Amino acid sequence: MQADAARTVYVVDDDPAMRHSLGWLIGSLGVAVEPFGSGEEFLRAVRADRPGCLVTDVRMPGMSGLELQDTLARAGSVLAVVVITGHGDVPMAARAFRAGAVDFIEKPFNDQLLLDRVHEALETSRRAWEAQARKAHVRALLGRLTPRERQVADLVVQGKPNKVIAAEINLSLKTVEVHRHNVMDKLEVASVSDLTRLLLEAE
């Protein structure tokens, strides 16, 4: 991912004047702003695995902002969501927060408040994307191991010495040593503590 890919804000609002106003305001942060007139249009254009911030109105023809948020959540999206509305109520806000919204802001809103929340959302999304990418990398590393190597790795992190591992899984000491070397090499770790940390990340 390019360095600026996580600094994109997607504005979804059916009101052209509001889209323009939000785009101008949010653009003052020095980030890219992409406007959409509906949730359906946004979903057709933007991949769910992209990082960034989504600023969406609640009430729109077709898919509502909360339905858009739910759709992204089901897809495992790392986009951080800021919900804005001119017709908010407590149940609506509660639903947005339960789905992970950074904030639920009622119109008319304070410009600086919105900018602060967008900045926070971008940072939240960036961290989530990096964590997701790290997990994918760890899974790819573990995919290099044979079933026997994974078995040896699990026993190593339990603190068992090679001799005990050899006896437990009925292998020669030399074979266990070879498996252990392969595990460290394939997983690109240099110590048992590094191996332990990586397996914990995989969980």
Secondary structure as GFF3:
##gff-version 3
##sequence-region A 1 203
A	DSSP	beta_strand	8	12	.	.	.	ID=ss1
A	DSSP	alpha_helix	16	27	.	.	.	ID=ss2
A	DSSP	beta_strand	32	36	.	.	.	ID=ss3
A	DSSP	alpha_helix	39	45	.	.	.	ID=ss4
A	DSSP	beta_strand	53	57	.	.	.	ID=ss5
A	DSSP	alpha_helix	65	74	.	.	.	ID=ss6
A	DSSP	beta_strand	80	85	.	.	.	ID=ss7
A	DSSP	alpha_helix	90	98	.	.	.	ID=ss8
A	DSSP	beta_strand	103	106	.	.	.	ID=ss9
A	DSSP	alpha_helix	111	142	.	.	.	ID=ss10
A	DSSP	alpha_helix	147	157	.	.	.	ID=ss11
A	DSSP	alpha_helix	162	168	.	.	.	ID=ss12
A	DSSP	alpha_helix	173	186	.	.	.	ID=ss13
A	DSSP	alpha_helix	192	202	.	.	.	ID=ss14
###
